[in-house]
Amino acid sequence: MTRKIIHVDADCFFAAIEMRDNPELRGRPMAVGGDPGKRGVISTCNYEARAFGVRSAMASALALRACPSLLIVPHSMEKYRQASQVMRGIFGDYTDLVEPLSLDEAFLDVTECTSHQGSATRIAEEIRSRIAEALKITVSAGVAPNKFLAKVASDWEKPDGLTVIAPEAVDDFVRDLPVERISGVGKVTAEKMHRLEIRTCGDLRRYSSFELSEAFGSFGPRLHSLSRGLDDRPVRTSRRRKSLSVERTFAQDLTSLAACQAEIPGLLVKLDERLKGLEDDYLVVKAFVKVKFDDFTSTTLERAGMQAQHNDYHLLMEEAFDRGERPVRLLGLGVRFVDLKTDDEVKQLDFFGEE
């Protein structure tokens, strides 16, 4: 049976809630984020701000330089959570197969839903209408036979849009899709593709799965499938962690490797505390570090087989720091997991025991 998947994504969610509650914020560039004087970061911004180049995850100070008239308001997380719960309640009226991705977006599998004679398009239209009425914000939605295409579709006509990709239209739609639209294809991967004269999914189809694996590693087989519009991932009602990390942004840049390594013990204590709060069915298989430099470039370095102890992070930090060799504004430590619920033969180890 062909699945009917809907991806719902609120338009500039945090900013939309703030503009709803304070109409004076409408029609001017505004964002929700941290204090620019304390190295805050933008969480989201409205479309007026985006016209100036402001975007999520941008440093608040940099956002103000891009848009001097930008108004940055602090987070109101409780309001956002309440709005998210209203959205989840509406989703639940149509299907139990809801996979939240964040507070403001989710996948819904409505294959078995009988509302509107099973029309996923009409279900998506009604969901959008109900959210607008209940929360006074807009959401965009995509309807497609799989998760990959539904997410692409929800972003196709933002804001306040609805895009439907019917099964018979998948091949033509995907053939001309720019590779930048593929989840997981970031700036570096896209540039590598462009050097190979790969700009669309149609271009990707010229290569075999093996050839794509040679060029893009473990991402290769997935690129081979997605370029043909194939994605068999089910909508999962509970999401299992694949990693866990802690980060710290510094008020003053760290100017040396020694200064970065001196921060490892404190970060490792916080990481250990978070790991102890997890269930016992995760196995740590990799350690990684993240370093963001003063020019806002960043690098992440990970390695399998490490036991996520002080010495491991010291070695990773040294290599990561050498990639930039410039002052550092943010450091992060993390681990990646294997889900023991899917591999009963693997036994959990205490990676934070004494050496």
C-alpha positions in Angstrom: 0.0 0.0 0.0 1.3 3.4 -0.9 1.7 5.5 2.2 0.1 8.9 2.7 2.5 11.1 4.7 2.0 14.6 5.8 4.8 16.8 7.1 3.5 19.9 9.1 5.9 22.7 9.9 5.0 25.9 11.6 6.2 29.1 9.9 8.9 30.9 12.0 7.2 29.3 15.0 8.8 31.2 18.0 8.6 34.5 16.2 5.0 33.8 15.1 4.0 33.3 18.7 5.6 36.5 19.8 4.0 38.5 17.0 0.7 37.0 17.8 0.9 38.1 21.4 2.4 41.5 20.6 1.0 43.0 17.3 3.5 45.8 17.5 6.2 43.3 16.4 4.5 42.6 13.1 5.8 44.2 9.9 9.3 44.9 11.2 12.4 42.7 11.3 12.3 40.7 14.6 13.8 37.5 16.0 13.7 35.4 19.0 17.2 34.7 20.5 19.8 35.4 23.1 21.4 38.7 24.2 23.9 39.8 21.5 26.1 41.2 24.3 26.4 37.7 25.9 27.1 35.8 22.7 23.5 34.9 22.2 22.2 33.0 19.2 19.1 33.5 17.0 16.6 30.7 17.4 14.2 31.9 14.7 13.2 35.1 13.0 10.3 36.5 10.9 10.4 36.8 7.1 11.1 40.6 7.3 14.4 39.7 9.1 15.2 36.9 6.7 15.2 39.5 3.8 18.3 41.0 5.5 20.1 37.6 5.7 19.2 36.9 9.3 18.7 33.2 9.9 18.4 30.6 12.7 21.6 29.6 14.5 23.3 32.9 13.6 25.0 34.8 16.4 22.8 37.6 17.6 25.6 40.1 17.3 26.1 39.1 13.7 22.4 39.3 13.0 22.3 42.9 14.3 25.2 43.8 12.0 23.2 42.3 9.0 20.1 44.1 10.1 20.7 47.1 12.5 16.9 47.6 13.0 16.4 44.0 14.1 14.5 43.6 17.4 15.6 40.5 19.3 13.1 39.3 22.0 13.9 36.7 24.6 12.5 33.2 24.5 9.1 32.3 26.1 9.5 28.6 26.1 6.4 27.8 28.1 4.2 29.6 25.5 5.9 27.6 22.7 5.4 24.3 24.5 1.7 25.1 25.1 1.2 25.9 21.4 3.1 22.7 20.5 0.7 20.7 22.6 -2.3 22.2 20.9 -0.8 21.2 17.5 -0.1 17.7 18.8 -3.7 17.4 20.0 -5.0 18.3 16.6 -2.7 15.8 14.9 -3.9 13.1 17.2 -7.5 13.5 15.9 -6.4 12.0 12.6 -3.8 9.4 13.4 -1.8 7.8 16.2 1.2 7.7 13.9 2.7 11.0 14.7 6.5 11.6 14.8 7.4 14.9 16.3 10.7 16.3 15.1 10.7 19.4 17.3 8.1 21.7 19.0 6.9 23.0 15.7 7.1 20.2 13.1 6.0 16.6 12.8 5.3 13.7 10.4 1.9 12.1 10.3 1.1 8.8 8.6 -2.6 9.1 7.6 -2.6 6.1 5.3 -5.4 4.4 7.4 -7.2 7.6 8.3 -10.9 7.6 7.1 -11.5 11.4 7.5 -12.4 13.1 4.3 -12.7 9.7 2.6 -9.0 9.1 3.2 -7.8 12.2 1.2 -4.5 13.2 2.7 -4.7 16.6 0.9 -8.0 17.5 2.5 -6.8 16.2 5.9 -3.7 18.5 5.6 -6.0 21.4 4.6 -8.1 20.9 7.6 -5.2 20.6 10.0 -3.7 23.8 8.7 -7.1 25.5 9.1 -7.6 24.2 12.7 -4.1 25.3 13.8 -4.7 28.8 12.4 -8.0 29.1 14.2 -6.7 27.7 17.5 -3.3 29.4 17.7 -3.6 32.3 15.2 -0.4 31.2 13.4 0.2 29.6 10.1 1.8 26.3 9.3 3.0 24.9 6.0 2.3 21.3 5.0 3.6 18.7 2.5 1.7 15.6 1.3 3.6 12.8 -0.4 4.1 9.0 -0.4 7.1 9.2 1.9 8.9 11.2 4.6 11.6 12.6 2.4 9.2 14.0 -0.2 6.7 15.3 2.4 9.4 17.3 4.1 10.6 18.7 0.8 7.0 19.6 -0.1 6.2 21.4 3.2 9.1 23.8 2.5 8.1 24.3 -1.2 5.6 27.2 -0.8 6.4 28.6 2.6 5.0 30.5 4.4 1.4 29.3 4.8 1.7 26.8 1.9 0.4 23.4 1.0 2.2 21.3 -1.6 1.1 17.8 -2.7 3.3 15.3 -4.5 1.1 12.6 -5.9 2.6 9.1 -6.4 2.4 9.4 -10.2 4.2 12.8 -10.1 7.2 11.6 -7.9 9.6 10.7 -10.7 9.2 14.0 -12.6 9.3 16.1 -9.4 12.4 14.5 -8.0 14.4 14.5 -11.3 14.6 18.3 -11.3 15.0 18.7 -7.5 18.2 20.6 -6.6 20.6 18.5 -4.5 20.5 21.2 -1.8 16.9 20.1 -1.1 18.1 16.7 0.1 18.2 16.4 3.9 21.8 15.9 4.9 23.3 17.7 1.9 25.0 20.7 3.5 27.2 23.4 2.0 30.3 21.2 1.8 28.6 18.2 0.3 26.8 20.4 -2.2 30.0 22.0 -3.3 31.6 18.6 -3.8 28.6 17.6 -5.9 28.8 20.7 -8.0 32.5 19.9 -8.7 31.3 16.6 -10.1 28.6 18.4 -12.2 25.9 17.1 -9.9 23.2 19.8 -9.4 19.9 17.9 -9.4 18.7 14.5 -8.4 18.6 13.7 -12.1 22.3 14.2 -12.2 22.7 11.9 -9.2 20.9 9.1 -11.1 23.8 8.9 -13.5 25.8 7.2 -10.8 25.5 3.7 -9.3 25.1 3.2 -5.5 28.7 1.9 -5.4 30.0 5.1 -7.2 28.1 7.3 -4.8 29.5 5.4 -1.9 33.0 5.9 -3.2 32.3 9.7 -3.5 30.2 10.3 -0.4 30.8 7.4 2.0 27.9 5.9 3.9 25.6 8.6 2.6 26.0 7.2 -1.0 23.4 4.5 -0.9 20.8 6.8 0.6 21.6 9.4 -2.1 21.0 6.7 -4.7 17.5 6.0 -3.2 16.5 9.6 -2.5 17.4 10.7 -6.0 14.8 8.3 -7.2 12.2 9.5 -4.7 12.5 6.3 -2.6 12.4 6.4 1.2 10.9 3.5 3.1 11.4 5.0 6.6 8.2 4.5 8.7 6.7 7.3 10.8 7.9 6.4 14.3 5.9 7.5 17.3 8.9 7.5 19.6 12.3 8.7 18.6 15.4 7.1 20.0 18.6 9.1 20.6 21.5 8.7 18.3 23.8 11.0 20.2 24.1 13.2 23.2 26.3 16.3 23.7 27.0 19.3 25.9 28.2 22.7 24.7 29.5 25.9 26.1 29.8 29.4 24.5 32.5 31.5 26.1 32.2 35.2 27.0 35.8 35.6 25.9 37.4 33.6 23.0 39.8 30.8 23.9 43.0 31.7 22.2 45.0 28.5 22.6 44.7 24.7 22.5 45.7 24.5 26.1 42.8 26.8 27.0 40.4 24.6 25.1 41.7 21.5 26.7 41.4 23.1 30.1 37.6 23.2 29.6 37.3 19.5 28.9 36.9 18.3 32.6 34.0 20.6 33.3 32.2 19.7 30.1 32.8 16.0 30.7 31.2 16.2 34.1 28.1 17.7 32.5 28.1 15.1 29.8 28.4 12.3 32.4 25.5 13.7 34.3 23.3 13.7 31.2 24.4 10.2 30.3 23.4 8.9 33.7 19.9 10.2 33.1 19.4 8.0 30.0 17.9 4.5 30.0 20.3 1.6 30.2 19.7 0.5 26.6 22.2 2.8 24.8 25.8 1.8 24.0 28.4 4.6 23.5 30.4 3.7 20.3 32.0 7.1 19.4 33.2 10.2 21.1 33.2 13.5 19.3 34.1 17.2 19.8 32.7 20.3 18.2 34.7 23.5 17.9 33.3 26.8 16.7 35.9 29.4 15.9 35.6 33.2 16.2 34.8 33.6 12.5 31.7 31.3 13.1 33.1 28.4 11.1 32.9 25.1 13.0 34.2 21.6 12.8 33.2 18.3 14.4 35.6 15.4 14.8 34.6 12.0 15.9 36.2 8.6 16.2 34.9 5.1 16.9 36.5 2.9 19.5 37.2 5.7 22.0 36.0 5.3 25.5 34.9 8.9 25.9 37.4 9.6 28.6 39.6 12.7 29.3 42.5 11.5 27.1 40.2 10.7 24.2 38.7 14.2 24.2 42.2 15.8 24.6 43.3 14.0 21.4 40.2 14.9 19.5 40.4 18.5 20.6 44.0 18.8 19.4 43.1 17.7 15.9 39.9 19.8 15.8 41.7 22.9 17.0 44.4 22.4 14.3 41.8 22.6 11.6 41.2 26.3 12.4 44.1 27.4 14.4 42.3 30.5 15.5 40.4 31.7 18.6 37.5 29.6 19.7 34.0 30.8 20.8 32.2 27.5 21.5 33.3 24.0 22.5 31.2 20.8 22.7 31.7 17.2 23.8 29.5 14.4 22.8 29.0 10.7 22.2 27.1 8.6 19.6 25.1 5.6 20.5 24.0 2.2 19.3 20.4 1.4 20.3 20.5 -1.8 22.4 16.8 -2.3 21.9 17.7 -3.4 18.4 20.7 -5.4 19.3 20.3 -7.6 22.3 23.7 -9.1 22.0 25.5 -5.9 22.8 26.2 -5.2 26.4 26.3 -1.8 28.0 29.7 -0.7 29.3 30.6 2.0 31.8 32.6 4.4 29.6 33.1 6.8 32.5 34.8 4.5 34.9 38.3 4.9 36.2 41.1 4.4 33.7 
